Amino acid sequence: MPLGTVIGALVGLAVLALIWAVLIYNRLVARKQQTEEGWSGIDVQLKRRSNLIPNLVETVKAYTSHERRTLEELTELRGQALAAGNAPAGARAAVESRLGGALGHLFAVAENYPDLKASNNYLALQEELSDIENHIQMARRYYNGSVRNLNTLIGSFPSNLVAQRFGFMEAEYYEVDSAADRALPEVRFGEGGT
């Protein structure tokens, strides 16, 4: 085989390898951007929820006089959630999970105050919070799907060679902490048929 043919074949293989590496790199960048977009969606919804909490606390305060500790805990957890704004997904999820649990506790406590439950302001806040929680769930599913796609690409051969070379790291899933947090709240209607 002539030397020119061998050199030509090697150059051709090098060009194909370079094109392949560029294509894989671009897929990795696209998956990373999709994951960051997904995280941004979660962040927006979590901030919406945090912004709603002061109004909820003030509304509950107006009707309850014995729930100071519950309201203080909720306010404290809101502060922690806001402070964790730039934390990684796992740490942020842990804080937000505790905040969600405190909100659930607040709504359970509100069941003991019929005037509060009948308040239009409280009902509107409760409905808005329910809407936000639905948006958080949708954003979390999108983000976790993006993380799965990115992590699969990073971990799969041969794209893992390009990922390692350019420092792409697997992303962390946004997961609910405990089985109790995953469980749906139990709804019980009073004897009055409410």
N, C-alpha and C positions, 0 to 999 in steps of 0.2 A: 504494500500500500504506500503510495507516495506521501511524503511528509506534508505536502500542502493539503491533501485530503484529510489527514489526521488533525492538522491544525484547524482546518475549516470545521470539522466535526466538533472539536473541542470548543471553538468559539460559538458554534451554534448551540451546543449544550449550555454554555455559560449564559448566553442570551436568553434561552428558555428558562433557565434557573432564575435569572434576574427578573424576568417577566412574572414567573410564578411567585417569587418573593414579594414583588410589588402588589400583585393581586391579593395575596394573603394579608399583607400589611394593611391594605385598604379595607379589607373585610374586618380586620381587628379594630381599626379606627372607627368604622361605622358601628360596630357592636358596642364599643366603648361609649360612643356618643349617644347611642340609643339607651344605654344603661344610665348615663348621666341625665338624660331627658326624663327617664322614668323616676329617678330620685328627685328631680326637681318637682315633678307632679305630686309626689308624696309630701315633700317639704311644704308646698303651697297649701295643701289640705290640712296638714298639721298646724300650720300657722293660723289658718282660718279657725280651727278648733280652739287654739290657744287664745285667739282674740275674742272669741265668744264667751269664754269662761268668766271674765269680770262681770259681764252683764248678768250671767246666770247666777253668780254668787250674790250680787246685789239684789236680784229678784228674790232669791231664797231667803236672804237676810231679812227682807221686809216682812216675811210671813213666819219665820221661825225665830225663836229666841233660845232654843236649847241645842242648837246644832253648830255652835261656834267651832268646835274642834274639827268637824267635817269640812267646814268652809276654809279653815286655816290650812288643813292638809291639802285641799284642792288648790288653794292659792300657792302653797309651797311647791307642789308638784308642777304647777304651771310654770313657775320660775325655773325649776330644774329643766323642764322641757325646752324652754326658750334658751337657756344656757347651753343645752346640748345641740344647738342648731347645726354646728359644723362637725359633730361627732360622727364616727363611722356608723353604718347602718345598724349593726348589732347593738351598739351602746345606745343609739337613739331609740331603737325599738324597745329596749328595756325600760327607758324612762317614759316613753309614750304609753307603753303598756300599763305601767303603774298609774299614769294619769287617767287612762281609760277606765281602769278599775275604780279609781276615786270618783269619776263621773257616774259610773254605774251605782256606786254606793250612795251618792247624792240623790239620784233618782229613786232609789229604794227608800231613802229617808223621807223624800217628798211625799211618798204614799201616805205618811202619817199626818199630812196637813191638807185637808180637803180644800181649804181656801186657796192654798198655793196651787194645787192641781187644777183648780178652776180658773186661775189667773190667765188672761189672754196673753200677757207678756211671757209668762212661764211656758205656756203651750207653744207659742211661736218660737221661743228659744229651744225648746225640746225638739220641735219639728226641724228647725234649722240644724241642730246638732245631729239629728238622725240622718239628715241629708248629707252632712259633712262626713259622717262615719261611712256612709255608702260610697262616697267619693274616695275616701282613704282606702277602702277595700279594693276599689277598681284600680287606683293608682298603684297599690301594693302588688296586685296581680300583674299589671303591666311591667312594673320594675322587676319583679322576681322572674318573669319570663325573659326579660332582657338580660338579667344576670345569668340565667340558665344558658342562653344562647352564647353569651360572651365566654362563660366558663367552659362550655363545651368546645368552642373554637380554640381556646387557649390550651385545653388539655388534650386535644386530638392531634394525632400525627397526620400529616407533617406540619400542620400549622403551628404546633407547639414550638417548633424550631425557630420560626420567625418571632413568635410571641416572646420566647426567652431572649432572643437576640436583642429585641427592642424594648424589653422591660415591661411588657404587658402583664398585669397582675390580675388574678381572679378577683371578682367583686363579691361582696358579702350579701347574702339574702336578708331581706327585711322580714323577720319572723316574729310571731306572737310568742311570748315567753313561756307561758304555762298552759296546761290543758284547761285549767279553770278560766283563763282569759279567752280561750278558744270557744268555750261553751256558750251557747245562747242563753241570755237571761231568761229566767222563768217568770212568766207573766201569770198573775193570779187575779181574777176579777172578784170584787167584793160581792156580798150577798145582794146588793142593790142592783146587780146586773150591769155594772159599769163597764 
